């Protein structure tokens, strides 16, 4: 899975003072990757009030037009970009002008600001620089830094804000020799074409910066660009005055008493103060009763400051102009099995039977393929675990319209054969050379005494392996007549004087011309109803003799035929091995029905049945080499603990098998990432519990340190460095199989120079994240290889050098229950208790009737009643609020593991993208908050103050109403997916679902199966009924609208937001100043959602061309 948290750390790692790095953004999943992504979307900020992001989770300050703006306590969405701009409502003409320029600002602000014609080029380097602490300041994040600084004063941001004033700079006279292009008449209040803009920003007098700061340069091509530059200049002034520290955190010197550290929450209504928008994940943030001393940005920056120095460095660029994060590594291209094997010897002959088997609907053609035998000087190691057959995938198909044909080469161990004669070994090598030259149409050869393997055909009467009673293959099972013929001429003329002789010659035959590397055809039948003088069925009015050249393999001139009445051969075109061979050919049209005159053709020395099977040899050997290389990795690094198929899958990059995602590491990586998260959380907990001063027993877990330690442990860069140290990187398979370029190891091509076509090792370029993903996939492979054994996964983590200090087996989780002196900890207050089997209690069952109801949560009767109370507490008592925080941390890891493990096995053919979508639908903030209401957990909350009570009660009523309405209207298989999305969310409630699961884990004596039972009885039915499935999608209407308008290239649209706490909020969607949708709701997010839904329906009804008259954007450009 992508590690967005780690990547946010790594973006500025290793940056020194004065070093300039480009500002980067990653593309959101719902945007195509073949075109740029819009960075900004116009959002109208009314009368200087704060706007909202696309999901309503983030506040946008008027002083922040670019970058990643985030208010205190609000979390950043993982799966979407936040596209944001803010327009000053000084006058309607200015608003329209600025909105119309948003499209230009999108492309201009992607890699730095584009100055106008009057801009000073020398000022461009100053748009990005690094502070004394190594923190990068750019035009894209300056607005966010300034917004955080102003919020730190604690005043209402609708009044305490930065004021921007714009000045239009008329265009200068164009240079001599250049003509001004004609332009359309100007609309009202529009500046003349070519105008540039400057911006001056003035801060409130309380900040101490009483002077206006203007943007540098003579002008910028858009107001947005001018404002971004001005914001950067303001931040530089504040840095000089010490109002902002080197980490770009606010450190104002004039904050009024009582406002320090409170941000802008002091003037918020109680409803906003008591509820934390956005669920705090285990890696950052806290529950809504978090201390107000630091806002979200400050906590995140503090965490980065702890993590960054401990992370390995990013791989430097390979060449000038290339990006960092990619390195060159050794690449094993040939298994050591072939490199170390001795040449073929008459004394050591080990046989492997090869049988080509096509899958439905082509199974009827399996009988046309002859079984072959591969002989080698050593037995293949893939049979070491038993004599069961091994299927090698040789399926063919591509993305150009050809249907995929599934096929396997079934390998069976033929055992060690009796000693061969020297002449037999030579003939086998000669037949192999003849077959390889014919298959690849290249002049292959191999020096005598260096061949490591050979291929020979078996007799046609050979019984199927399952019917063959002998333990080993016998020499008489080989078709020696065909093998010996391979040393002679490669073509023979047909004997036409005797019909019976001709019939025997065309049986299992191929035809071709006298040229060795010409096209070949399989003979299907003899057409006695046709002769050379018969009309050509494909060309009416013409005789076969006159059209025979159409089929491509006739002699240069047609001479007088010696047998004018000879029959005609009907043939099937053979597909060369470099194009997929017989497997690919069975699905291609126009392969059969070709007619040929026997006298003008020649019979090939190789039989058709053997040629069909051998056409899959290049694909077979490429796949076999990958299997052998994966097995070498398993043997040398993992001590033969991985299943061969899973080991290969974990090492295979998606680029190798783009049409078969089940064969790449993507699914395994998702499973391994979840396991690593679970085990690393346990390890961090045990480590914290061993410290007497702040251990778990004392209820004083240092969560910030825990977060930092876990970030370092599971970071992509840490995993990459550990994987390199473990030595598994050279085994990664990153290059796709190219049949046209395949050359057997040790063979040469007789063209000019004799060059070995393949080396044992080569170089490959891999991204840092690819290496980390493969490491996580190997963890998932180890887990599955031992029948879902977490112990096996933990062992794989240690093999990959993951620095787990406390956990070596799953049994070590019981260390969580023991204090530093070995005393078992039970209650939240550290009182000793004994470990009991999960679900059992010392007290008789009838005593449960006298237990208070508050100790039963999600069907689990808590043994420690105080733990049950504390986990549902919203108290601000420092001792009590730690309990839900630490329980949530481990509950989040447990729930992720249960959900991913369940989905992974239930949907074996689903790719990683649908799996990720299903996972986030189940463990997301909104789903868990709705679950808390439906399951009754919300009624068990304790210590709820008067400010939060009405908010929670309102949310509960809305969820229950939506749930009842959904159950009323359901009918049959009607989709009822994520019905809670139309309710104004209080996402912090979802934290309690995870906290309760973590508390049950501790109360059960750290019994994983007890928690799994709770998941299957409580969580899973709710998730399966209402969350998305593998083929369902729940795109946010605003995301659909943004992508539609971005694809159109229109910048003349906006959202007009009205309303303030406690609501209602109204959003209007305007396109070219015409209203297309209006939404009213209790939250800005819902208002935007409803307005976009209505707008999309209206646009669908009338068509986008009738809603927007902007010229359509040409493909491939913004």
Secondary structure, DSSP 8 states (H G I E B T S, - for coil): ---HHHHHHHTTTT--TT----------TTS-TTS------EEE-GGG--EE-TTS-SEE-TT--SS----TT----SSS----EEE-TT-HHHHHHHHHTHHHHHHHTSSS--B-TT--GGGGGGGEEE-TTS-EEEHHHHHHHHHHHHHTT-S-TTTSS-EEEEEEE------TT----------TT---TT-EEEEEEE--GGGS--S-EE-SSS-BSSHHHHHHHHHHHHHHHHHHTTSB-TTS-B--S---TTTTT-TTGGGS-HHHHHS-SS---TTS---TT--TTS-HHHHHHHHHHHHHTTS------SSTT--SSEEEEEEE-S-HHHHHS----SS--EEEEEEEEE-TT-GGGGGGS--EEEEESS--GGGTT-S--EEEE--B--SSS---B-EEEEEEEEEE-----HHHHHHHHHHHHHHHHHHHTS-EE--TT---EEEEEB-TT---GGG--SSS--GGGB-HHHHHHTTS-SEEE---S-HHHHHHHHTT-EEE-SSTTS--EEEEEEETT--TTSEETTEEEEEHHHHGGGGS-S-SS----S-TT--EEEEEE---GGGTHHHHHTTSTT-S-EEEEGGG-EEESS-HHHHHHHTTHHHHHHHHHHHHHHHHHHHHHSTT-S-HHHHHHHHB-TTT-TT-GGGSSHHHHHHHHHHHHHHHHHHHHHHHHT-TTT-TTTT---HHHHHHHHHHHH-HHHHHHHHHHHT-GGG-B-S---GGG---TT-EE-SSS--BS--SEEEEEEEHHHHHHHHHHHHHHHHHHTTS-HHHHHHHHHHTT---SS-SSGGGGGGGGB-TTS-BB-STT--B-----TT--SS-GGGGGGS-GGGEETTEE-SSHHHHHHHTB----HHHHHHHHHHHHHHHHHHHHHHHHHHHHH-TT--HHHHHHHHHHHHSHHHHHHHHHHHTGGGG-BS--HHHHHHHHHHHHHHHHHHHHHHHH--TT---TTGGGGS---GGGHHHHHHHHHHHHHHTTS-HHHHHHHIIIIIHHHHHHHS--TT-----HHHHHHHHHHHHT---EEEEEE--TT--EEEEEEETTEEEEEEEESSHHHHHHHHHHHHHHHHHHH-HHHH--S----TT--
